[in-house]
Amino acid sequence: MITQQEFQQKLEALLSRAEAESFHIKKEEAESFFSGDELTGEQMKLVFDYLLSKKIIVEGYLKETALPELSVADLQYLEEYESALKMLAPERNGERTSLLEKILNGDKSVRERLSELFLPEVVKAARERYVPEVAVTDLVQEGNLCLLLALEAIEGRAGLDLASAEDKIMQEIRQGMQALTEQQRDVKHQDHRMVSKVQELKDSVSVLKEEMGRKVYLDEVADFMHISEDEAEAILKLAGEEVPEEE
């Protein structure tokens, strides 16, 4: 059984590998990295979610989420965006297949038109991946960026069949959005934890002042909260509290 320290070291090594591979890693590669460590399916999901929070795209992994209702502002944005898309030339019968064949054979000139054909798919994916923590505008922008990167990635790959090419494009779009979502959730969680720490410190200072009947020192606050003096000082600066160091 892997120890917590060993697990953390392997997790950081996996993150470094994914960052070196343009922030991509295959689901099977991540699973293989921990083979023999007896991780459960739920534990591997936590590994995948950790990678997503670092904006790593885990190819082959899509997190299941309940669909929350869009805000009024997000709905209005999507309606306006979809109206703008209707101004583009409508897709002709067989056009997508033809353009995919061309780009797989290295024709760069079709990239712009292909991206137009996939823009409605980006909107659909944004609706599916929406969470309140991330504005739908950000999801659409991320999806559009991933669409362009996906088209660039399949360019000249003549050995790739059409179905696989289209699947890869959609996978890049969805997983890019998912990575953005996890990253934003992680940031908000860290912000919430810091707010809680600030409040905890303020409460600790008040308790110590009342118990001791005098001003309290940095080392006393740190001991009371079971944290280092450096951490206590950093939180104090955020809290706007002034606790003197012991003379």
C-alpha positions in Angstrom: 0.0 0.0 0.0 1.4 3.4 -1.0 2.1 5.9 1.8 0.7 9.4 1.8 4.1 10.9 1.2 4.8 8.5 -1.7 1.4 9.2 -3.2 2.0 13.0 -3.0 5.4 12.6 -4.7 3.9 10.5 -7.5 1.1 12.9 -7.9 3.5 15.8 -8.3 5.6 13.7 -10.8 2.5 13.0 -12.8 1.5 16.7 -12.9 5.0 17.5 -14.1 4.8 14.9 -16.8 1.4 16.3 -18.0 2.7 19.9 -18.0 5.6 18.8 -20.1 3.2 17.3 -22.6 1.4 20.6 -23.3 -0.9 20.1 -20.3 -2.4 16.9 -21.7 -2.3 13.3 -20.4 -4.3 10.2 -21.3 -6.6 8.6 -18.7 -4.9 5.3 -19.2 -1.4 6.8 -18.7 -2.4 8.3 -15.4 -3.9 4.9 -14.3 -0.8 3.1 -15.4 1.3 5.6 -13.4 -0.4 4.3 -10.2 -0.6 0.7 -11.2 0.4 -1.6 -8.3 -0.5 1.1 -5.7 -4.0 -0.4 -5.1 -5.9 2.8 -5.7 -9.7 2.4 -5.9 -11.8 3.8 -8.7 -12.9 6.7 -6.4 -9.3 7.5 -5.6 -8.3 7.6 -9.2 -11.2 10.0 -9.8 -9.7 12.3 -7.2 -6.4 12.1 -9.1 -8.1 13.1 -12.3 -10.0 15.9 -10.6 -6.7 17.2 -9.1 -5.1 17.2 -12.5 -8.2 19.1 -13.9 -7.9 21.7 -11.1 -4.3 22.3 -12.4 -5.9 22.8 -15.9 -4.5 19.5 -17.2 -6.7 17.9 -19.9 -7.2 14.2 -19.0 -8.0 12.6 -22.3 -10.8 10.0 -21.9 -12.1 11.3 -18.6 -15.3 13.4 -18.3 -16.6 14.2 -14.9 -20.2 13.6 -14.4 -22.0 16.7 -13.1 -25.6 17.7 -12.6 -26.7 20.5 -14.9 -27.5 23.7 -12.9 -29.8 26.3 -14.3 -28.2 29.1 -16.3 -28.3 32.6 -14.9 -30.4 35.3 -16.7 -27.2 37.0 -17.9 -25.7 33.7 -19.2 -28.9 32.8 -21.0 -29.0 36.2 -22.6 -25.4 35.9 -23.7 -26.0 32.4 -25.3 -29.1 33.6 -27.1 -27.2 36.6 -28.6 -24.2 34.4 -29.4 -26.4 31.8 -31.1 -28.2 34.6 -33.1 -24.8 35.8 -34.3 -23.9 32.3 -35.4 -27.0 32.2 -37.6 -25.4 34.9 -39.7 -22.7 32.5 -40.8 -23.2 30.5 -44.0 -25.3 27.4 -43.3 -23.6 24.0 -43.4 -24.1 22.4 -46.7 -24.8 18.7 -47.1 -21.5 16.8 -46.8 -19.4 19.9 -46.2 -18.1 18.9 -42.8 -16.9 15.5 -44.1 -15.3 17.1 -47.1 -13.4 19.7 -45.0 -12.3 17.1 -42.4 -10.8 15.0 -45.2 -9.0 18.1 -46.5 -7.5 19.1 -43.2 -6.4 15.6 -42.4 -4.5 15.7 -45.7 -2.8 18.9 -44.6 -5.0 21.6 -46.2 -4.7 24.6 -43.8 -7.1 26.8 -45.9 -10.2 24.9 -44.6 -9.4 25.6 -40.9 -11.5 28.8 -40.6 -14.6 27.3 -42.2 -14.3 24.1 -40.2 -14.1 26.1 -37.0 -17.3 27.9 -38.0 -19.1 24.6 -38.5 -18.1 23.5 -35.0 -19.0 26.7 -33.2 -22.6 25.6 -32.5 -21.1 22.4 -30.9 -19.0 24.7 -28.6 -22.2 26.4 -27.4 -23.9 23.0 -26.8 -20.9 21.8 -24.8 -20.9 25.1 -22.8 -24.5 24.4 -21.8 -23.6 20.9 -20.8 -20.5 21.8 -18.8 -22.0 25.0 -17.2 -21.5 25.5 -13.4 -22.2 28.7 -11.4 -18.5 29.1 -10.6 -17.6 29.9 -14.2 -19.3 32.4 -16.5 -20.6 30.8 -19.6 -18.7 33.4 -21.6 -15.5 32.0 -20.3 -16.6 28.5 -21.2 -17.4 29.5 -24.7 -14.1 31.3 -25.1 -12.2 28.3 -23.7 -14.1 26.0 -26.0 -13.4 28.1 -29.1 -9.7 28.1 -28.2 -9.7 24.4 -27.7 -11.5 24.0 -31.1 -8.7 25.9 -32.9 -6.0 23.8 -31.1 -7.8 20.6 -31.9 -8.0 21.5 -35.6 -4.3 22.3 -35.6 -3.6 19.0 -33.9 -5.4 16.9 -36.5 -4.0 18.8 -39.5 -2.0 16.5 -41.7 -3.0 13.3 -39.8 -4.1 11.4 -42.9 -4.2 8.1 -41.1 -6.9 9.3 -38.8 -10.5 8.3 -39.8 -13.2 10.9 -40.0 -15.2 9.7 -37.0 -12.0 9.7 -34.8 -11.1 13.2 -36.0 -14.5 14.6 -35.1 -14.4 12.8 -31.7 -11.0 14.2 -31.0 -12.2 17.7 -31.7 -15.2 17.4 -29.4 -13.2 15.7 -26.7 -10.7 18.6 -26.7 -13.6 21.1 -26.4 -15.3 19.4 -23.6 -12.2 18.5 -21.6 -10.8 22.1 -22.0 -14.0 23.4 -20.5 -13.9 20.8 -17.8 -10.3 21.7 -16.9 -11.3 25.4 -16.7 -14.2 24.6 -14.4 -12.1 22.5 -12.0 -9.4 25.2 -11.9 -12.0 27.9 -11.0 -13.6 25.7 -8.4 -10.1 25.1 -6.9 -9.4 28.9 -6.8 -12.8 29.6 -5.1 -12.2 26.8 -2.6 -8.8 28.3 -1.7 -10.3 31.7 -1.4 -13.0 30.4 0.9 -10.4 28.6 3.1 -8.4 31.8 3.4 -11.5 33.8 4.5 -12.1 31.1 7.1 -8.5 31.3 8.3 -8.7 35.1 8.6 -11.9 34.8 10.7 -10.4 32.1 12.8 -7.3 34.2 13.5 -9.5 37.2 14.4 -11.4 35.1 16.8 -8.2 33.7 18.3 -6.8 37.1 18.9 -10.0 38.2 20.6 -10.0 35.1 22.9 -6.3 35.5 23.8 -6.7 39.2 24.6 -9.7 38.4 26.8 -8.0 35.5 28.6 -4.7 37.4 29.2 -6.0 40.9 29.8 -3.3 42.3 27.7 -2.0 42.6 24.1 -1.0 39.3 22.6 2.2 38.4 20.6 2.6 36.7 17.3 4.1 33.6 18.7 1.2 33.2 21.1 -1.3 33.5 18.3 0.6 31.0 16.2 0.8 28.5 19.1 -2.9 28.9 19.9 -3.8 28.2 16.2 -1.1 25.4 15.8 0.5 27.1 12.9 3.9 28.7 12.2 4.6 32.3 13.0 5.2 33.0 9.3 1.8 31.7 8.4 0.2 33.6 11.3 1.9 36.8 10.1 0.7 36.3 6.5 -2.9 35.8 7.7 -2.6 38.8 10.0 -1.7 41.1 7.0 -4.9 39.9 5.2 -7.0 40.4 8.3 -5.7 43.9 8.9 -4.7 42.9 12.5 -1.6 44.1 14.2 -0.1 41.6 16.7 3.4 42.6 17.9 6.2 40.2 18.1 7.5 39.4 21.5 10.3 41.6 22.6 
